[in-house]
Amino acid sequence: LRCKSKACIVCSHITSQRTAAEKKLHQFLSHTSLVALRDAVASEYAKAQFRRQLSTDDVNYLLSVALHCRESELSHVRKASAANTREFWKWFQGCLKQLKNLRPYWDSGAIVGFMSRDRATECMLRHSPGCALVRVSESVPKSFAVTCKTSDGVVANKLIEKSNCKFWKLFVASLRGFGGSLHKVVDMFDREVDFDQAFPPIIDDDLLGSSETRRLGYDESVNINEALEREHNRAQPPGG
């Protein structure tokens, strides 16, 4: 009888917890409207303290990624599921982390930012050969995608690996490495800007936006590969 009594108490306790969790989830889903999700995106972005504000197009693209739908379908979406948006928040926070490393390029609009591959391709069709548009990669977290128009008028998409997005010199070198044919960049205002004007050296310490870069003691006069090698050697045990 004592065992049965304890079993009943445990069973009741578990049932009570489950009921409370289900009620909490129901309340969350009932109140997580599209407007609430939009506000949450704006709040998360504000934490990064960028000078540049998210545009309406940026926000609509982010919402479409979160809800796994096309931007044109957003008006038909009523609620956002916590399960659907969990991966989005992980991806979005990774994007913001990389944008902090390249803060001046983001704030100036040289990095266009949040845009789908299809929309980027459509945009580049209007521009001159040798132009490129830099955007955040949706498929590869913490990476940037480059939509470029080659000299023969073909629009192609390429990826800048996330390891090359932590330091501005590696980032710019990766852009230059795309066949050596890129001479202009399409910015957030849809203007064609000279490459060197869009991506000048970042030499002001408080604009670097990367504590890791400063920790390496890197500035304009230090080769980034040497700095990384020095950091690697420092981490090795004596005699290793």
C-alpha positions in Angstrom: 0.0 0.0 0.0 2.8 2.3 0.8 4.4 1.7 -2.6 1.2 2.3 -4.4 0.6 5.5 -2.5 4.1 6.8 -3.5 3.6 5.7 -7.1 0.3 7.6 -7.2 2.0 10.7 -5.9 4.8 10.6 -8.4 2.4 9.9 -11.2 0.3 12.9 -10.2 3.4 15.1 -9.9 4.6 14.2 -13.4 1.1 14.7 -14.9 0.9 18.1 -13.2 4.3 19.2 -14.7 3.3 18.0 -18.1 0.0 19.9 -18.0 1.8 23.0 -16.9 4.4 22.7 -19.7 1.7 22.1 -22.3 -0.2 25.2 -21.0 2.9 27.3 -21.2 3.7 26.2 -24.7 0.1 26.8 -25.8 0.3 30.4 -24.3 3.5 31.0 -26.1 2.2 29.8 -29.5 -1.0 31.8 -29.0 0.9 35.1 -28.4 3.8 34.6 -30.8 2.4 36.5 -33.7 4.2 37.8 -36.7 4.3 41.2 -35.1 5.9 39.8 -31.9 8.5 37.9 -34.0 9.3 41.1 -35.9 9.8 42.9 -32.6 12.0 40.1 -31.3 14.2 40.3 -34.4 14.6 44.1 -34.0 15.4 43.6 -30.3 18.1 41.0 -31.0 19.7 43.2 -33.7 19.7 46.3 -31.4 21.9 44.4 -28.9 24.7 44.5 -31.5 24.6 48.3 -31.4 25.3 48.8 -35.1 24.9 52.3 -36.5 22.9 51.0 -39.4 19.3 50.1 -39.0 17.6 47.1 -40.5 15.6 48.0 -43.6 12.0 46.7 -44.3 13.5 44.3 -46.9 16.0 43.0 -44.3 13.3 42.3 -41.8 11.0 40.7 -44.3 13.8 38.4 -45.4 14.7 37.5 -41.9 11.0 36.7 -41.1 10.8 34.5 -44.2 13.9 32.5 -43.1 12.4 32.1 -39.6 9.1 30.9 -40.9 10.4 28.8 -43.8 8.3 30.7 -46.4 8.6 33.2 -49.2 8.6 36.9 -48.4 5.4 37.2 -50.5 3.7 34.7 -48.2 4.3 36.6 -44.9 0.9 38.3 -45.0 -0.7 34.9 -44.7 1.2 33.8 -41.7 -0.6 34.3 -38.4 1.7 32.7 -35.8 5.3 31.5 -35.4 6.1 28.1 -33.8 8.9 27.9 -31.3 10.0 24.7 -32.9 10.2 26.4 -36.3 12.2 29.4 -35.1 14.7 27.7 -32.8 17.3 27.1 -35.6 16.6 30.6 -37.0 17.7 32.3 -33.7 20.9 30.3 -33.7 21.6 31.2 -37.3 20.7 34.9 -36.8 23.0 35.3 -33.7 25.8 33.8 -35.7 25.2 36.3 -38.5 25.4 39.2 -36.1 28.6 37.9 -34.6 30.3 37.8 -38.0 28.9 41.3 -38.9 30.5 42.7 -35.8 33.9 41.5 -37.1 33.3 43.6 -40.2 31.3 46.3 -38.6 32.5 49.3 -40.8 31.6 47.4 -44.0 28.2 46.6 -42.6 27.4 50.1 -41.3 28.5 51.7 -44.5 26.3 49.4 -46.6 29.1 47.8 -48.5 27.8 44.5 -47.3 24.2 44.5 -48.5 23.2 42.0 -45.9 20.0 40.0 -45.6 18.8 39.0 -49.1 17.8 35.8 -50.7 19.8 34.2 -53.5 17.0 34.7 -56.0 16.6 38.4 -55.2 20.4 38.9 -55.3 20.5 37.3 -58.8 17.7 39.4 -60.0 19.4 42.5 -58.7 22.7 41.7 -60.4 21.1 41.3 -63.8 20.6 45.1 -63.7 24.2 45.9 -63.1 27.5 46.0 -65.0 29.8 43.0 -65.6 32.5 42.9 -62.9 30.1 43.9 -60.1 29.4 41.9 -57.0 26.9 42.0 -54.1 27.9 40.7 -50.7 25.1 39.2 -48.5 24.8 36.9 -45.5 24.6 33.2 -46.4 21.4 31.5 -45.4 22.7 28.0 -46.1 26.1 28.2 -44.4 26.0 29.8 -40.9 28.5 32.6 -40.1 29.5 32.8 -43.8 29.0 35.4 -46.5 27.8 34.8 -50.1 28.9 36.8 -53.1 26.6 37.2 -56.0 28.7 38.5 -58.9 28.3 39.3 -62.6 31.2 38.0 -64.7 32.8 39.7 -67.6 30.6 37.7 -70.0 27.4 38.7 -68.2 26.8 35.5 -66.3 25.5 35.8 -62.7 27.2 33.4 -60.3 27.1 32.8 -56.6 30.2 32.0 -54.5 30.9 31.6 -50.8 33.3 33.2 -48.4 34.2 30.6 -45.7 33.4 31.7 -42.2 37.1 31.4 -41.2 37.8 34.2 -43.7 35.1 36.4 -42.2 36.7 37.0 -38.8 39.4 39.3 -40.1 38.9 42.1 -42.6 42.1 41.4 -44.6 41.1 37.8 -45.2 37.6 38.9 -46.1 38.7 41.5 -48.6 41.4 39.1 -50.0 38.7 36.5 -50.5 36.6 39.0 -52.5 39.5 39.9 -54.6 40.2 36.2 -55.3 37.0 35.7 -57.3 38.7 35.5 -60.7 40.3 38.9 -60.2 37.5 40.4 -62.3 35.6 42.2 -59.6 36.1 46.0 -59.7 32.8 47.3 -58.3 30.5 46.4 -55.5 26.7 47.0 -55.4 25.9 48.5 -52.0 22.7 48.6 -50.0 21.6 51.7 -51.9 21.9 49.7 -55.2 24.8 51.9 -56.3 27.9 50.6 -58.0 30.9 51.6 -55.8 34.6 51.1 -56.6 35.9 48.1 -54.8 38.6 50.0 -52.8 36.2 52.6 -51.8 33.7 50.0 -50.6 36.2 48.0 -48.7 39.0 50.2 -47.4 41.5 49.1 -44.7 40.1 49.1 -41.2 42.7 50.8 -39.2 40.8 52.5 -36.4 41.0 50.3 -33.4 37.5 51.0 -32.1 36.0 50.3 -35.5 37.6 46.8 -35.8 34.7 45.3 -33.9 36.6 42.1 -33.2 38.1 41.5 -29.8 39.9 38.5 -31.3 41.6 40.7 -33.8 42.7 43.1 -31.1 43.8 40.2 -28.9 46.1 39.0 -31.7 47.7 42.5 -31.7 46.8 43.0 -35.3 46.9 46.3 -37.0 47.6 47.6 -40.6 51.3 47.0 -40.3 51.1 43.3 -39.2 50.5 40.4 -41.6 47.4 38.5 -40.5 48.9 35.2 -41.2 51.9 36.0 -39.0 49.6 37.0 -36.2 47.6 33.8 -36.5 50.8 31.7 -36.6 52.2 33.6 -33.5 48.9 32.8 -31.7 49.1 29.2 -32.7 52.7 28.9 -31.4 51.8 30.5 -28.2 49.1 27.9 -27.6 51.5 25.0 -28.1 53.0 23.3 -25.0 56.7 23.7 -24.5 58.7 21.3 -26.6 55.6 20.5 -28.8 
